[in-house]
Amino acid sequence: MEASSVDIKETIPASRKLQREDAEALLAKASKMTVSKGKKVQEFKGGKAATDEAVDAMLGSTGNLRAPAVVVGKTLLIGFNEEVYSGVFG
């Protein structure tokens, strides 16, 4: 993030587990979301158009929010994919 001059406003330690309710709240504030699981990338709508499928995609097998979770403006990025991050952070 530092290489792209990204200003990090909030960091949440891994010891604080974010659950489904936290994921729903994040998605409600976003207009779109990209979820990356390895090379698989899925796009979802946020806000009032958010679906249960989108929230399910945000959660790992333990039911916690997958990491990293990054909010960029009204876009939510879940998981890591270098191509997705390059497109957002240039």
N, C-alpha and C positions, 0 to 999 in steps of 0.2 A: 504494500500500500504506500509505503514511504517513497518508493521509486516513482510512483505516479502522482506524487504530491497530494495525496488524499488526506483530508483532515478527519481523524477519528473522533467522534463526539462522545461515544459511550462504548465501553467494553464490559461485557458480562463474563465473569469467570466461569469456567466449565463446571465448577462445583455447584453452581446455581442452575439446577435443571429446569428448563422451560417446558411446560406441558402443552396439551392441546389448546387450552384456553388462551395461553400466551400466543400460540401460533395463530389462532383465530383473530386475536386482537391486532397482530402485526399485519395479517392479510387484509383486514377490514380497512386499514389506513393506506394500503397500496392500491395503485391502479392496475398494475400487472406484476406477475411473479415468474421467475425462471427457477426451476428446480433441476439441479445437476446431480446425477448419480453415476459416477464414472464417466463414460462417454455418452450416456443417455441424458438428453436434455428435454425437458417438458416446459411448455409455456401455459400459464393460467391467468385468468382475469382476477382482479382483486375487488375490493370494495363490496358493493351490494351484489355483484355478479359472482362472488366467490362461491365455490362449491365444496361439498364434503370431500370430494376427490382431491381437490387442491390442498385442503388441510391435511388429508392423509399423506399426500406426497411430501409434505413438510416434515413429517415425523419419521424417526428411525424405528427400528424393531423394538426398542424399549419404550416407545411412546413419547420420547422426548424430542424436542426440536433438533433437527439435524444441524450440524455445524460445517462450515461457517454460515451464519445468517447475516446478511448485509443489507442495509436499507440505503438506497441511493435515490434521493428525491422521493418519487412515488413508485419506484421500482424496488422489488424485494428479490434478492438473490439468495437461494438456499443451496448449500453444497458448493463444491468447487469444480469448475471446468475452465481451463486456461483460455479457451476461445471466447467464452462468455465474458470472463473478466476483462480480457483484452478489448472486447467490443464496448464495454461500459467504461473502463478506465483508460483506454487508449494506450 
